[in-house]
Amino acid sequence: MKGQILDFSVQKNEGVISGADGARYTFIGSEWRGDVQPNRGMWVDFDAQGTNATGIYRALGQASSTPRGNKSKAAATLWGAFLGGLGAHKFYMGSWGWGIVYLLTCWLYIPFIVALVEWIRYVLMSDDEFYGKVADFQSQNPGPFSFFW
């Protein structure tokens, strides 16, 4: 059956799916079979056993199913491309400690090389992968020296 995730709690490791039949199904994290963490709004395909969902996979062919959050892939990519050597993309993502390190060491040109590698990584990442990583990154309460990869 197809459905959409209404909520998923990382702390409790459980969530709720609204099925195509209009019913709601609960699930636990061990039933998740996807390649990224389940997120609110994600379309899924699952087996229903009573009011429980089992064998849950991300639905194929759905428009971008990962919620966007408050960080944009386009913005992070542009910051990394044009001002990455000065750490602008680090400040944007919330790793202001690394941003300061980039600023203080920019005269060595090493931050420009690292920013180029990070920019390539952003460009090659799919939208779903990027926004899934953003959700993971932000759920861990990133500090000033957290690394978004």
C-alpha positions as CSV (number, residue, x, y, z in Angstrom):
1,M,0.0,0.0,0.0
2,K,1.1,3.5,-0.6
3,G,1.1,6.3,2.0
4,Q,2.8,9.4,3.3
5,I,4.7,9.7,6.6
6,L,2.9,12.1,8.9
7,D,5.5,12.0,11.7
8,F,8.7,10.2,12.7
9,S,10.4,10.6,16.1
10,V,14.1,9.7,16.2
11,Q,14.0,9.6,20.0
12,K,11.2,7.1,20.2
13,N,12.1,5.4,16.9
14,E,8.5,5.3,15.8
15,G,6.2,7.1,13.4
16,V,2.8,7.3,11.7
17,I,1.9,6.8,8.1
18,S,-1.3,8.0,6.4
19,G,-2.3,5.3,4.0
20,A,-3.9,5.7,0.6
21,D,-7.0,4.1,2.1
22,G,-7.3,7.0,4.6
23,A,-6.3,5.0,7.6
24,R,-3.3,5.7,9.8
25,Y,-0.6,3.1,10.5
26,T,2.1,3.2,13.1
27,F,5.5,1.8,12.5
28,I,8.8,1.3,14.3
29,G,12.2,2.2,12.9
30,S,13.3,-1.4,12.5
31,E,10.6,-1.8,9.8
32,W,12.2,1.0,7.7
33,R,14.0,-0.3,4.6
34,G,15.0,3.0,3.0
35,D,18.4,4.4,2.2
36,V,17.8,7.7,4.1
37,Q,16.1,8.3,7.4
38,P,12.3,8.5,7.3
39,N,11.1,12.1,7.3
40,R,7.7,13.9,7.5
41,G,6.0,14.2,4.1
42,M,8.0,11.3,2.5
43,W,6.0,9.0,0.3
44,V,6.3,5.4,1.1
45,D,5.2,1.9,0.1
46,F,4.4,-0.5,2.9
47,D,2.6,-3.6,4.0
48,A,-0.4,-3.2,6.4
49,Q,-0.9,-5.6,9.2
50,G,-3.8,-4.3,11.2
51,T,-2.9,-0.8,12.3
52,N,0.8,-1.4,11.9
53,A,3.0,-0.8,8.9
54,T,5.7,-3.3,8.1
55,G,8.4,-3.5,5.3
56,I,8.4,0.2,4.6
57,Y,10.2,1.5,1.6
58,R,10.5,4.9,0.0
59,A,8.0,5.1,-2.9
60,L,9.6,5.3,-6.3
61,G,8.6,7.9,-8.9
62,Q,7.3,10.4,-6.3
63,A,8.2,14.1,-6.6
64,S,10.9,15.0,-4.1
65,S,9.6,13.5,-1.0
66,T,12.1,14.9,1.6
67,P,11.0,18.0,3.4
68,R,13.2,20.9,2.6
69,G,13.9,22.4,6.0
70,N,15.5,25.8,6.3
71,K,18.6,25.2,4.3
72,S,18.7,25.3,0.5
73,K,20.9,23.1,-1.6
74,A,21.2,25.8,-4.2
75,A,22.2,28.4,-1.6
76,A,24.8,26.1,0.0
77,T,26.2,25.3,-3.5
78,L,26.5,28.9,-4.5
79,W,28.1,30.0,-1.2
80,G,30.6,27.1,-1.7
81,A,31.3,28.1,-5.3
82,F,31.8,31.8,-4.9
83,L,32.9,32.4,-1.3
84,G,33.8,28.8,-0.2
85,G,37.4,29.6,0.4
86,L,36.4,32.2,3.0
87,G,34.0,29.7,4.7
88,A,30.7,31.3,3.6
89,H,29.1,27.9,3.1
90,K,30.2,26.8,6.6
91,F,28.6,29.9,8.1
92,Y,25.4,29.2,6.1
93,M,25.2,25.6,7.2
94,G,25.7,26.6,10.9
95,S,29.3,25.5,11.4
96,W,30.5,28.9,12.2
97,G,33.6,27.6,14.0
98,W,34.8,26.1,10.7
99,G,33.9,29.3,9.0
100,I,36.2,31.2,11.2
101,V,39.0,28.7,10.6
102,Y,38.5,29.1,6.9
103,L,38.7,32.9,7.2
104,L,41.8,32.8,9.4
105,T,43.6,30.4,7.1
106,C,42.4,31.6,3.7
107,W,45.9,33.1,2.9
108,L,47.2,29.5,2.8
109,Y,44.8,28.6,0.0
110,I,44.0,25.3,1.7
111,P,40.4,26.4,2.5
112,F,39.9,27.1,-1.2
113,I,40.9,23.5,-2.1
114,V,38.8,22.0,0.6
115,A,35.8,24.2,-0.4
116,L,36.2,23.1,-4.0
117,V,35.9,19.5,-2.9
118,E,32.9,20.3,-0.7
119,W,31.3,22.2,-3.6
120,I,31.8,19.2,-5.9
121,R,30.2,17.0,-3.2
122,Y,27.2,19.4,-3.0
123,V,26.7,19.4,-6.8
124,L,26.9,15.6,-7.1
125,M,24.5,15.0,-4.2
126,S,20.9,14.3,-5.1
127,D,18.3,16.7,-3.7
128,D,16.8,13.9,-1.5
129,E,20.3,13.0,-0.2
130,F,21.2,16.6,0.6
131,Y,18.0,17.4,2.4
132,G,18.2,14.1,4.3
133,K,21.7,14.9,5.4
134,V,20.5,18.4,6.4
135,A,17.8,16.9,8.6
136,D,20.3,14.5,10.2
137,F,22.8,17.3,10.7
138,Q,20.3,19.7,12.3
139,S,18.7,16.9,14.5
140,Q,22.1,16.3,16.1
141,N,22.2,20.0,17.4
142,P,25.3,20.9,15.4
143,G,28.0,22.8,17.2
144,P,30.4,25.4,15.8
145,F,32.8,22.6,14.6
146,S,30.2,20.1,13.3
147,F,31.1,18.9,9.8
148,F,28.4,18.6,7.1
149,W,29.4,16.0,4.6
